Amino acid sequence: MPDGEPPATIDRDEGLWAFSELLPVEQRVTLGEGWTPLIESDWGVQFKLESIFPTGSFKDRGAATTISRALELGVDRVVEDSSGNAGLAIATYAARAGLDAEIFVPADAKPGKLRAIERTGATLRRIEGTRQDVTDACIETIESGTDSRTEREERGAVGAYYASHAWDPAFFAGTATVAFEIAAQRGWSAPDAFVTPLGHGTLFLGAYRGFRALQEAGWIDSMPRLLGAQAAGVAPIVEAIGGDPDPAGERNDAADGIQITEPARKGQIVEAIETTDGDAVAVPAAETEREHDRLARAGFHVEPTCATATAALERFQERGVLTDDDDVVTALTGSGLKVS
């Protein structure tokens, strides 16, 4: 990470790769991802419109860097497990790079997302059971292997690469660029708080790493408080920090994109919350659905999971975590045009 003053100008036509000096991965594939708008809203916060990426979610940030890393390693196939958005991003960037992709998804995932994944030419594996069952099936496939080492060597290929949005450091290098962009768009100042839906924490932790790197470099003066919105009934981070994981007494199935019972980097997420004096709350289904409708009426066609973040704003204010005077950025993480 360079020290001193931030750059006076940035070529935004380069997308997130405009920050190549801050990235540990060399660009090898791109679809023009990055520089999503940062706009004012009727919620009294700024919205970071991550929903308008090429595949409709912020996961393109991590997919661009992860598939670039896979190309560096010379693999011929990538494997991923996902509830939809990450799988579509990995499949799309793999297709762009000429790599085969195998995507494991819940059998009841949104049909629109599954059709989009299949159209990339990826092999789609529908798994019955919980979201954890999907991950377990994916890992089992990678560990068992469908071809022998000798067969792979004869083809001159390395084999399958677990392009996991929950584990791969290259993915988090990509999601860290959300912090770089927000700071640059605000004249190299950080907001008081950054709010995002929270499942595996890929955007949450990416933002933490990005803002921390900027502060260490002296490009921003302070770290924002990191605030996560989880689905009621599936809120392990809220429970870990002593909050109420189920305030409505029922599971929030509307926020399907963050239904993660065992986040892969749970300890790191809790540490990021504690380090930044942040917080996390569980949002009931009724509040997610209310906010989803409200966002649509305001012109934001996002998936229901996004609405957990705007619904959480009211809960954070009730808890005294946020005030009307706080300068807040909220991420709208996924498009609602592919969820039917």
N, C-alpha and C positions, 0 to 999 in steps of 0.2 A: 504494500500500500504506500503510495508516494506521500511524502510529508509536505507541509507548507500550504500555499494557497491553492484553492480549487481552480480548474481551468476557466479562463475568461470566456471562451466560446466552446460549444459542443456541437458536433455535426449530427443532428438528430436523424438525418437520413440513414445513418448507420444503425439505427435501432438501439437495442440494449448493448450492442457491440461497440457503441460509442464509448463505453466504459471498459474497453478491452484491457487497459492497463491495470484495472482493478480485478480482473477475472483470471482464475488459474487455468482456464481452458481457452484454446485457440479456436476461433470461428471456423467451422467446417460445413455448417449447414445453417440456413436462415430462411425465414419466410417474412422478413421485415418486422419481426416482433419488437415490441418496446415502445416507450414514449406514449403510453395511454394518457388521455386527458385528465387533468386535475381541475375540477370545476366546483363552483359554489352550489349549494343546495338549499331547499326549504327546511332542511333538518337543522340548520345552523352549523353545519360542518362542511368540509370539502369532501367530495367524492372522488376517489381514484377509480376510473372506469376500466377495471381489469377485464370486464366482460366483452370488450370489443377486440380482443386478440384474434389472430387468424382462426383458431379453433374454438373461440368463444370463452376462454378462461385464462386466468393468470398462469395456469400450468404450462403454457407455451414458454414462459421464461425458463423454467427448469428443463423442459424438453429440448430446447435449443442447445443448452450447454451439455446436457446429458448425452444426446445423440452425437454432438461434436466430440465428446470424450470417447464414446463408443467407436467412432471412426478413427480416432487417434490410436486406439488399442487394436484395430483391425478385426473387430468381430464381424460376423456375418448375420447374426440374429439377436434381437433384443426381446426380452420377456418382461412383462409388467403386470401387476395386479392393481385394480382400480374400481371405484364405484362409477366411473364414467369419464370425467373430465381429464384426469391424468392419462388414462388409457388412450383416449382420443388424441391427446397431444403427442404422446410417445409414438403412437401408430402413424400419425400424420408426418411427424419429423423423420421417422424411420423411412417412410415412403419417399419423402423428399430426398433422403440420403441414399436411397437404393438398398436399404436393409430390410430383411424379413422381420416381422414382428408377430409376437404371440401375446394376446392380451386376455388376462383372466378377470372376469367380472361377475358380480352377483347375478343370478338368474333373473331376478326381478328388477334389474337396473332399468332406467328410463329407455324405452324403445328407440327414441330419437337418437340418443347417444350411441346405442348399440349399432343402429343402422349406419351412422356416420363412421364408426370404427371399421365396420365391415367394408365400407366403400373404399377405404384406403388399401384394401388388399390384405390386411392383417388377418391372422387366424384368431377367431374369437372363441374363448372357452367360458361357457356359462356354468357357474358353480352354484349348486343349491346350498342353502344354509346361511350362516352369518357372514358378515364382512371379514371376520378373522378366518373363516373357512376358505374364503377366496385366496387370502394371502398364503395360508398353509398349503393349498393345492398348487399355487404358483411355485413356492419354494421347493416343494416335493418334486415337481417336474424338473426344476433346475438341478437339484441335487442328484436325482436319479439319472437324468440325461436320456435323450431319445436317440442319440447316436454315440458311437464309441470315440475315444480320443484318436485312435488310429484313423478312423473314417474322416474325422475333422481335419487331421493333419494331411491326409491325402488330398483333401479339397483345398488345402492351403488356408484354412480358416481357423480362427481361435475358438469359435463356438458361441454358445448363448451368453448374453450379458444381461444381468439382472438390473434393468433400468428403473430401479425403484424410486419413486418420488418421495418415499418415506425414509429411505436409507442413504441413497447415493449422494456423496458430498458435492458432486457436480451439479445435481439438481438444486441444492441450496445455494450454490454459487450463482445460479441463474435467478432464483427468487430474491436474492439480496439486491438485485438491481432495482427492485421497487423502491427501496430506500434511497438509492442513488438518484433516481428520477424525481422522487418527491422533494428531496433537498434541493436539487438543481432547479426544479420548477418554482420553488419558493425563494429563489435567490440565495441558496445555500443556508437555509435555516430549517430546523426541524420543528414539527408541530409539537404541541404539548402532549398529545396522545395519538396513537394509531390504533384503530379498531378494525378487527377482521374476524370472519367466521373461523372457528378453531376445531379441527379434527385431528389429522396427523401433524398439523402445525407447519406445513411447508412454507406458507407465506409468512406466518407469524415468526418463525425462526429465521427465515431469510431476511425479513425486515430487521430483526434484532441484530443479526450479523452485519447487515449493511450499515445501519445507523451507528453501530459500535465502531466499525472500521472508519467511517467518516469522522467520528469524534476523535478517535485515536490519531487520525491524520491532521486534525485541526481544521477540518473543512466545515464542521458544524460545532456549535458551542455546547449543546446538551443533547441527551438522549430523550426521546419521547417515552411516555408510559405506554406499555404494550397491553392492550385490552382485548381479551378473546371472548367470542360469543359461541357457546356450545348448545347442542340440542338437549333439551330436558329429557332425562331418563337415559341419556348416553353422554354423560359429562364427567369423564374421569379426571380431567384437570381441575374442574370446579371442586370435586370431592377431595382431590389431593391438597388443595390449598384451604380446605376447611369450609367451603361454601355448600349451599344446598343444590345438589345435582338434579333434583326432581321437584321443583316448586309447585307444579300443577298436579303431581301424582300420576302422570301418564307420559309415555314416550312421545317425543316430538318426531314423528315420521315424515313430516313435511320437509325437514331439513336433512334430506337423505345424503347429501354430499359430505356431511361431517359426522356420520354415525360410526365413530371409531371407538371401540371399547378399550383397546390397548394401544395407544399411540406409540409408535416405534421409538420416539425420542421424548417420552413423557418427562423424564428427569430434566432434560435440557429446556423443555417448555416451562416447567415450574421454576427453574433457575432464572430464565429470562423474565418471568413475571416478577419474581422477588428482586432481581437486580435493578429493574426499571421502576419499582414501586407500582407495578401494574396490577391487573385483576382479571378474573374470568367469571362469567355468570352463565347460568343455564336458562335458555329461552323456551317457553312452552309453545306448543303447536299453534294455539290460537293467536299468539302474538306474532309468530312468523307469518301466518296466513294474512293477518291484518296488515302487516307491513308490506307483504308481497303485493297486495292489492293497492296499497297507497303508493308504492314505488311505480307500479304500472300506470296509475293515474297521473303521476308526475312525469311520465315519459321514459322511465327506466325499465326496459324489458329484461329483467334478470331472473335467474332461477331462485326458487324459494330459499335455498340455503343462504343466499346473500341477505335476505331479509332478517335473518337472525342478528346480523350486525347492526342494522338500523334499529331493530327492536331492543337490542341490548343498550343502546344509548340512553333510553329512559331508565332502565334498571341501574345503570352506572350513575346517573344523576340522582336517583332515589337513594343510592348508597353513599352519596357524597364524593364519589370517585371523580366525577366530572361536574363542572359548574358551567353556567351560561357564558362565562368569560373565557373558558378554555378554548384553545385553538386546536381543533381536532380534524384528522383525516380518517375517513372510513373507506375501506376497500369494498367495491361491488365486484365480486370475484368471478361470476359466471353468467353467461347469456341465458335468457329464458326462451330463446328461439329454437332450442334443440331438446327440450325436455318432454315433449309429448310422445 
